[in-house]
Amino acid sequence: MPIFDPDQIQVPVGHFIGGRLQTPAGAALEVQRPSDGKVYAALPVADEALVDIAAENAWTAWKESDWARCAPRDRARVLRRWADLVEAEAPRLGVLEALGSTRPVRDAIAWDVPFTAEGLRFFAEYADKLGGEVAATRHDHLGMVIAEPYGLIGAITPWNFPLVMVSWKVGAALAAGNAVLLKPSELTPFSALRLAELAIQAGVPAGIFNIVQGDGRTTGEAITRHPRVSKMTFTGSTRTGAAIMSACALHGPKPVTLELGGKSPQLVFDDVRDLDKLAATIAGAITGNAGQVCVAGSRLIVQRRVAGALVERIRAIFTGHRPGATWDEDATLPPIISAQQAARIAAIVERAQAAGGRVKCGGRIVDGGYGGAYYLPTLIDGVDTANPAVSEEIFGPVLTVQTFDDEEEGFALASHDSYGLAAGVHTSDVGRAMRAVRRIEAGTVWVNRYGRSADFVIPTGGYHQSGIGKDLGRQAVEANLRFKSVLMDIGSPQ
């Protein structure tokens, strides 16, 4: 049963520059609904000239408004008002998010919107907490380290959690006193516009938060290269992150925060106590958002004695999922973002089978009754570390299974040659859990759970090809500040 009629929802379309929505004529991209493949909007593409206008507008607003110069608590009040407005619009924002993304409307209203609002509140509380420090110097000197905003931050956000990712990037940057020029994903571009409208209502000065729409090759590159942009922050693929980092080196140099790909292990030891609860945790970590999560727990590494029983429980959960549109209240498996991405998932699974992998369930695309591309939750065993399903990020609901006999073997299998974004460890032995935490090279390790909580103070970010820098936590705000050293002689006057 549909919770809302997708054909009746109006979306804001255009760029958001100088505090208002703008819809200039020119090149446009067709935007499709993942749930049914229907084209529902045309997205204007910001070329280099329009990006220049938006960047100059943001730079001027930053220089001329009081945003960077005001009392930090005043910025915090604005951000808190923004969070309140976001929370009050949960039904509208949730529908807008679900319409064009892979986020089920129930999840968007109950989780995405509140998480977005709470993230803004968290960053608001850091607005006056990171002002710098007085350095230890000799008695006739005064040494200070002063924290200052960069000016204009360029941000590019992904399509898998559109609202949440905007709050991570923009909230931290604005709390630190910067302006932001944002490009949302061209696949999910519209909910960010409503966030920007609410930011103006909350009191963010016009121009401090500008949005330009378009693709990565045209619009994203123009933002990254722009001389007014002093720092870039990006969440997305490792390949694109490397290209952004290279461009920042050539057209700056300017610092970057990159949260990139992942191939995260779930390491299970045979002293776990509740296999039913564990199976639900592991299954949820790869089927949530149809596996389209950078930290998805895509590699199950389980001690041999409990492997059979655990895998059978997971398989039962997988086969019980019902694919359906994001507005279908009975669906439990949302769509893949596009037919092209679903085909990519299918191709990797085919190569995995050709390399010896055995598909225990799933392994195919269905239309879910709506015409979109849905990939059934898939279990693959018989794989080694060289198998494509183990080595490559799939970004879909595909879980590989590997077994081990002793602790050292388990630790070795949990390592990955390329990625180090997140990991899960499941054991009742605290000492073993801490050994695993020390041995696994990943930016986040969850123990006897998998996934983030609402503890925004815990940063997120990866090792190796999974990225550089942190989102969330104090570190996210610090990444939007630069630090000036000051040394004064305060002894006898000259």
N, C-alpha and C positions, 0 to 999 in steps of 0.2 A: 504493500500500500504506500503511495507517495505521501510524504510529509508536506511537500509543497509542489506547485506546478512550475517546472523550470521555464516554461515558455512565457510565464507571466512576470518574471523577475527582470527589472530594469537595472542595468549596470552603468556606473560612471565610466565614461570613455574619454581618454585624452591624456595630456600631460598636466602636471600640477606645478605651476611656476608663479612665484610672487604672490602666493596665497590664493590662487584661483585656478579653476580647471580651464584648460585651453585645448581646443580641437582644431589645429591647423590642417589645411589640405595638404595632400602629398601622398607619398608611399604608405601603404597599410598592409598589415598581416592579418590573415584570417585566424580567428581564435576559436578552437573547438572545445566542446564540453567532453571531458574524458568519459563520462558515464554513457553517452550515446553517440559520440562522434559528430554531433551536430555543430555546425558553425553558428555561433550566437553573437559574434561581434567582430568588428574590424578594428585593429590596433594601429594607431598612427606610429610611424617610425621616426624617432628623432635623429636627424643627420648631424654631422659635425657642427654645422652652423647653429642649429637649435640647442645642441648641448652647450655650445659656447654661450649662448644667451642665458641658459639656465644656470650655468656655472658663474657667470658674471653677476647675475641677479643674486645668487646665494652669497657670493663673496661681498657684494655691496651691502646686503642685509646684515652680514656678520660684522662688517666694519662700522656700519652706521647705526645699527640697533643697539640696545643695551644687553643683548643676550649674553655676550661674553664678559661684559663689564659689570653686570648687575650683581647684587648679593647672591651668592650661590643658593641660599635658601629660597630666594624668589624663583630661580629656575626650578627648584624642587617643587614648589607649590604649583607651578604651571604643569609640570610633568604629572603630578598627582591628580590635578583636574583632568588632564588628558586621560589618565587611567580610568577615572570615574566615568567619563563619557564613553569610553570604549566598553566598559563593563555594562553600562546602561543600555547599550545597543547590541547586546549579545544576540538576540534573535535575528536582527537584521544582518549583522556582520556574519553570523553563522551561516545564514542562507546564502549570502553573497560568496562566502568562502567555499561552501559546498558546491555551488552551482558550477564553478569552472575549475575545480581542483579535484583531488582524490580524497578529500577529507569528508567522511560521512557527516551529515548535518548534525546528528546528535552529538558526535564527538566535537565538532567545531563549536557548538554552543556550550557544551558542558566542560570542554577542556581547552580548546585553542584560544577562545576569546578571554576567559578568565586568566589563562597563563600569560597571554599578551599583556593584559592589564596589570597583573602582579609583577611582570618583568619591568614595566615602566615605573611602577612604584619602587621596586628595588633599586633601580638606577637613580631615581630621584633622591633616595636617601644617601647616595654617595656624592651628591653634588657638592656638599661642603665638607667632605671627609678627606679629600686628597689635595691639600693645598701646598704641599712641599714640606721642608724641614729646615731647622737651623743646624748647621754643621759644627762639628767640634773643631775649633781652631785656637790659636794662641790668644791670650787675653786681650791684646790690642787689635785684634781682627774680628770681624763679624762675617761669618760665612753662611750663606743661605742657598737652598735649592728651591726654586720657585716653579710650581707646576702651571703650565699654560696650555690652552687649547691650540690645536694645529691651525684651525681656521675652517677649511672646507674639507670634509671627508667624503670620498666617493664610495658608494656602497652598491653591491650587486647581490641580490638575494635569489634563492632557488625557488622551485615550484612546489616542493613537497609539503612545506608548512608555511604558506605565504605570510599570514598574519604574524605568527610567532617570530619568524626570521626577521621581519621588519623591526619588531620591537627590540630584538637583540642588537641589531646594528644601529638603529636610529636612537634608541633609548640611551645607550651608553655614550654615543657621540654627543647628543644634546645635553646630557647631564654634565659632561666635561666642558660645555660651553662652545661647542663647534656648531657649524652649519653642516647640512648633509645634502648631497645630490645622489638620489637613489634611482637605480634601474631595477625594477622587479623583473622576474622571469616573464618573457613574452608568452609563456604558456598559462600563467596565472597572474595577470597584471592588475586586476581591478580592485581587490580588497584593499590594497595599499593606498589607493586614491581616497577611499573613505576614511582611512586612518589619518591621512594628511588633512582632510577637511575637519576632522575632529580636533586635530592638533591646533589649527587656527582658532577654532571655537574655544579651546582651553587657554589660549593666550600666547602660543608660540608665534613670534613675529613673522609676518609674511616674508618668504624667501629663505627663512632659516631651514625649512624642510621642503626641498623641491624634488619632483619626480619627473623623469623623462622615460618614455616608453620606447621599446625597440628590441632588436636582437643584439647578440653579443658582438658580432663582427662589425656592425656599424655603430650602434649606440654605446655598447660596453667599452669598445676600444677608444672611442672618443672621450669618454669619462676618464679612463685610465691615463690617457696621454695628456689630458688638459693641464696646463701650467698652474691653474688656480687650485687644483686638487692636490692637497698636501699629503694625503694618506689614503690607501685603498683598503677596503674590507670586503671579503667575498666568501660565500659558501657555495660549493658545487663540486664539479668533477676535478680530479687531479690534473688532467690535461689542461683544462681552462685555467686552473689556479697557477700552473707553471707559466702559461702565456701571460697572465696578469703580472706575475712577479717579474718576468723578463721585461715587460713594457714599463713597469715601475722603475726598473734599473736604468732603462734607456731614456726615459722621459722624466727624470727626477735628479738623482734617485729619491724615491719616496718609500716609506715603510708600508708593509702590508700585514694584514691579518687574514689567514687563509684556513678555513675549515673544509677539508677535502674528502676524498673517498675513504671507504673503510671495508674491511673484511673481517669482522669481529668474531672471535671465538667465544663459545660457551663451554667452559671446561668443567666437567662433572666427575666427581670422585665417588667411589662406591660406598662411602659412609653417609651419603645423603639419606634423609629419614622419610621424606614424603614424596614418593615418585609422582603421585597425581598432581600435587601442587607444583612440583618442579616441571612436569610436562606442560602444564598450562603456562608457566612462566616462559619456558623455552619457545613454545609455539607462538605465544603472543609477541615475542621479540622479533619474529620473522614474518608474521602475518599482519601485524599492525600496519596500517596504511599500505597494505599489500606488499610489504617488504621494501617500500620506497622510503627508506630512512637511512641516513648516513651511518648511524650506529647500529643498524640491524644486526642481530646475533645470527649470522648466516653460516657459521661453522660449529656444529656440535661435535665436541671431542669428549668422549665418554669412556670411563673405565669399563673394561670388558664385562665384568661380573654383572653389572646392572644395565648394560647396553640394550639387550633384547627387550626387556620389560619396559624400559623408558621409551625406546623408539616406537614400540607398538602403541603406547599411550599417545605419543605425539601424532602418529599416523591417524589414530581415531579422531583426534581434534581436527587435523587437517581436512579429513574427508567430510567432516560435519559442517564446513563453511558453506555459506550460500552467497554466491556472487550477486551483486546488484548495484544499482545506481546510488549515488551519494544521497539522494532524496528518498530512497526506499527504506522504510523503517524496519523491514524484515531482513534486509541484507546484512551480512557479516563480513563480506570481503569486497572492498571497493575496487574500482577499476585501475588499470595501469594508465599512466598519464597520456599515452598515445599508442596508436597501432604500431608505430615504428619502434617504440621502446618494448612493446610486447613481443614483436618479432625478434628483437635483439635478445631478449630473455630466452625465447624458444631456441634460437640459434646456439646460445651457450650451452643449454641443456642437451641439445643434440650432439654437440662436440664432446660434452662430458660423457655421454653414453658411448660415443665412438672410442673414447679413451678408456673404457672399462667400467664406467659408472652404471649403477643399476637404479632405475627409477622405481621407487616403492609405492608412490601414489602421485597423482597430479601429472605434471609434465605436459600440459597442453593449454591452448588458448580457447576460451569460450566467450560468447557474446553476452552472457548474463541476462538475456531476455530484453536487452535495451539497444544492442547494436554497438556498444563500446567494446574495448579489448580488456578481458579479464583473464588473468593467469592463475590457474588452480594451484593451491599450496602444494609444494613438491618436496619430496624426500628423496635424496640420492645417497646410496652407500656404495661400497666398493671403489672408493676414490683414494688417491694419494695426493701428496702436496703439489704434484705437477698437473693434476687434473684441472681443466679450465674452470670447473665449478668451484674449485677450492682457491685457485690462484687469482681469478678475476672478480672484480666487483660486479654483481649481477643487477642489483637494485630491483629486486622482485622477490616474491615469496618462495624462495628456493633455499632449502636447508641441506647441507651435506653432513654426512655422518662418518666419523673416524673413531676408531677404538684404540685404547692403550692399556698396558698392563701395570706399569709403575709410574711413580710421580715424575721422574725425569723424562720419561717418554711423553707424558702428558704435557709437560712444560714445553718440550721441543715442538710438539705438534701445534701448540697454541701460538707459537711465533709465526710471523708472516714476513716474507721477503720484502714486501712493498709497504704494507699498511700497518698502522698502529693507532687507530682512533679510539677504540673501546674494547672491553673484554668483560665477560662474566665468569665468576668462579663460584662453584656450588660444592660446599663441603661443610661438615659439622666440626671439623678440626681447625681451631683458630690458628694454630701454628702453621698448618699447611696453607691456610688461606693467606697468611702473611708472606709465606715463601712464594706463593703464586703472585701476589701483588708485587713483590720485589723482582721476580723473574720476567714477568710479562711486560713487554715494551709497548705501552699504550697510554694515551693521555688520560683515559678514564678506566678504572677497574671497579666493577660492581661485584659485591660479595653477597651471595644468597639472595640476589634480586637481579633484575635486568631492566634498566631504563632510568631516566631522570625522575627526580622528585620535584617538589616546588621549592627546594632549597637553592635559590638563585645564587647564593654565595659560593657554591661549588662551581668552578670554571669548567669549560669544556673546550677541547682542542686536541689535536693529534700529534703523534710522532711520525717520523719518516715522511712518506709521501701522503700522509693523512693531514698534513698542514703545518702551519706555523702560527704561533700566537694563540690567544684564548678569547672565546666569547663567554659571557656570564662572569660572575664573580667580580671581586675588586680588580682583577687583572684586566677585564674588559674595559673598565673605565680608564685605568692607567694607560692602556694601549691607545687611548684617544687624547693623551696628554703628552706634551714635550716638556723637558725639564731644563731650566736655565740656572746656571751657577753664578752666584754673586759673591764677591769678596770685597769687604770694605775695611779700610784702616780707620780705627776709632780711637787711636792713641792721641798724642799731642798734635794739634793742628799744624799744618805746614806753614 
